[in-house]
Amino acid sequence: MTALLEIRDLHFGYGRTPSLLRGINLRVTGGDRLGIIGDNGSGKTTLLLLCAAVLKPQRGTITCLGQSVVAGQFQPAVGVVLQHPADQLIGTTVAEDVAFGPENLGCSALEVQQRVHQALAMTGTLHLANRLPHQLSGGEQRMVAIAGILAMQPKLILYDEPTAFLDQRSCRTLMEFLQTNATPGLVVSHDLAFLRAVCTQIFLLESGHLCPLGL
């Protein structure tokens, strides 16, 4: 089966941590949602940023649908949900925010409208369409940010600490969404119970290496 995302012998580090990631290998295919857990500073978010073409590997390769991921190049097949949802909410209203992605992909006005409605319906946020994004609760912002990604119809989605700053009710809403949404991807989280509920496989990132954990 062709990999949606494949990481081979990936190495990366920063100034005082030159060997943060050491020989990472990972493969995401259709139906996979892989969880990654690890201590703060272990490189979880860095790994996502490498997959999202924000950072450039020092060694190794990352491919998406068979094509090399090149740092700085937009990847429409990959959606990224940031740890702080307010960082990616830029529209005047929720509907305008969700429409931003498909509009910039060149979709027709009708298709943009259809995608916005579908994405809001999928995330249970249709009732928020005319609200101001920055007046929403943290849980509502999280789901609207996900709706904005879904509207671009990516092949896989990268989630960076999606339960951060959420109360229990919002976490349950997010968990129920992920349990029913089939889009493959990676989920970085410090919450092992959450990963076990929404992922098909979990890996521990420790000392620069990925080790599989049982569900």
N, C-alpha and C positions, 0 to 999 in steps of 0.2 A: 504494500500500500504506500502511495506517495505521501511523504511527510508534509504536513502543513507548515511545520517549523522544525528545523533540525540544527542542533548545536554540536559542533565537533571540536574537541580539544581546545576549548575556549580558555584563554588566559587574559587576566586584566588586573590592574592594580593602580593605586594612587601613590602620591609621594611617600608618605610614611607607611603605607601598606602596599608594597610593590607586588605582593603575591596574594591579593584578595581572592581572586578566582584562579584555580589551578587545574586546568585540564577538564573543564566541564563538558559533559556529553549528555544530550537530552534530545528526545524525539517526540513530537506531538502529532498524532494522526487524527482522523475523523473520529469523533466520539470520546476523545480524551479531554479531560480537564485535570491538569496536574497541579497539585499543591506543593508549595515550597515553604518550609518553616526553618527558622534558625534564629540565633541570638541577634540582638541589635548590633549592627556593624559587620554582620557576617557576609554581606554582599547581595542580599535578596533583591533590594531595589535596583542596585547596580546591574544585576543580571537582567531585570526587566528593561532597563534603559538601553542595554546593549541589544536586546531583541527588538526594541522599538526604534532602533537606528538613531538614538540620541547620542550614544557613546560608540567609540570605535574599538574593536578588540585589539589587544596588543599581539595576540597570536590566536590562530584558530579561525573557524568560519561559522557563520550563521546563515542559513538559507530559509526562505519562505516560499512555499510552492515551487521549489526547485530553483529559485532565483536568489542570488547573493543579496543579503541585507547590507546596504551601504549607508554608513553614518551620514546623516544630513539629508537623506532622500526620503520623501514622503512614501509611506507604505499604505495604500488604501485597504489592503487585505488584513491589516493588523490594527485593532482598536485598543486604546490604552485608557484605563480608568485610574486616575491618579488618587493618591492617598487622601488629598484634600480636595473634595469635589468642587469647592468654590473656585479653585484654580483653573477649572476648565468650563465654567459657566460664564458666558460672555454676552448672551442675548438680553434684550430689554424685557422680554417675557419668556416663559418656559418654551412656548411653541416656537418663537424665533430662535431660541438657543438650539433646540433640537433640529431646526431647519438648516442651521448654518453648515453642517457637514455635507448633506446631499446637495445643497445649493452650490457649494464649492467643488463638488464632483461633477457639476454640469448637468444635473438632473432637470427635467422640465418642471414647470410650476406645478402641474398636476401630480407628477411623481413625487415631488417634494412634499406636497400636501398629504399624499397617501402614506409616504414613509413616516412622516411626523405622527400621523394618527396611529399607525401600526405600532411604532416604537413606544408611544405614550400608553397605548392600550396594553402592550406586553409588560410594561413596568408598573402598571396600575396608577399612572399619573395623569390620565386624561383630564381629571378634574382640576389639575393645576395649570392647564395650558395657558391661561391668561394671567397667571401670577408672576410676580417679580422673583427671579431665581434667588436673589440674595436675601429675600425675606422668608425663605422656606426653612424648615427644620433641617438638621443635619441628615436625617434619614431620607427626607424628601429630596434634598440636594443630591444625595448619592444615587437615588433611582433616576432622577432627571439626567444626571451625568451619564449614566448607563444608557438611558434612552437616546441621548445624543450620539453615542457610539453605535447603538443598534441601527439608527437611521442611516448610517453609512454602509450597513450590511457587510461587515468585515467577515473574513473567514475564520479568524480567531481573535480572542480578546484577552488582554493582559490586565489583571487586577492587582493593584498595589495596596495591600492592607485595607481591603474593602470594609472591614468592620470597625476600623479606627473611628473613635469619637461617636459611635452609635450606641443608643440605648438598647435594651433587650428587645423591645418591640420592633425597632428598626432592623435589628440583626435578624429577627425571625422573618421579616418581610424580604430581606435580601436573600436569606437562605432559601426561602420558598421559591423565589424567582430563579435562583441558580439551579435548583433541583428540577425545574421544569424547562429551563432554557437549554437548548442543545448545542449552542455555539461552543466549540472547543476552545481551549486556552490554558493559561497559567494563572494561578492564584497564589500570591505571596501573602502570608499571614502569620501572626504570632499565636493565633487561636487554633490549636490542634483539633478541638472538637468541631469547630466550624469547617475546617478542611475535610475532616472525615465525613461530614454531612453532604458536602457538595462536590468532592473530587473523586476521580476514578483511581488515582494513585497519589501518594505523598512522598516527598523527598526531604531529607534533612540536609541543609547547607551548613557545613561545618569545616573549618580549617581549609576553606577553598575548594572543597569537594562535595558532590552530591551523593547521598546514600539513601536508597529506598527504605521507606518505613511501611509497616503493615497498616492497613486500614482498621 
